[in-house]
Structures are given as C-alpha cells and as structure tokens.
C-alpha cells in the first residue's frame, strides 16, 4: 500500500525457503534499486530489521569519522566501531 505522496509503502512479504524476500516493485522504483545493488541489512532484537542502500550508509560512516554524532545513545568509540563494521560490510557486498 503506497501513501498519497508516494513517500511511504507498506506491504507484507513472505520469507522463501532459502530465507529470501522479494522487495516489491514499487519500493525498488521508489529507491531506484536495480539487480546487483548492494544493500546493508541491520538487525536489532528490540528495534527489528532494516535495509538501507549502501550510499546512505556510506554517508553515515563519513559523518561518524568526521566526528558528527549520528548515534546519540552510543559513545564515540562505539560509533566508530559501528561505522567501521558498516564500511567493511559495504566493501564486502561490492566485491
């Protein structure tokens, strides 16, 4: 279900036998996703699962390494460790 402005989308997806999901066409179009694009998956038992484009994650990593506070509840060392992990994940996905 897409909202009137085309900025939000809600859908149920089924997990396939190999643990795969299909990203609905409307969402792929909304974010200009193409086959072969790298997405970063983040999971937190309390907050759930999120997918983000590697470009958005790269900007966040750059902000952390530039000293900007992007994870308010985390300390500087924790933010840098997270940013390093994200950077490695992006690089592995693009290899």
Order of alpha helices (4+ residues) and beta strands (2+ residues): alpha-beta-beta-alpha-alpha
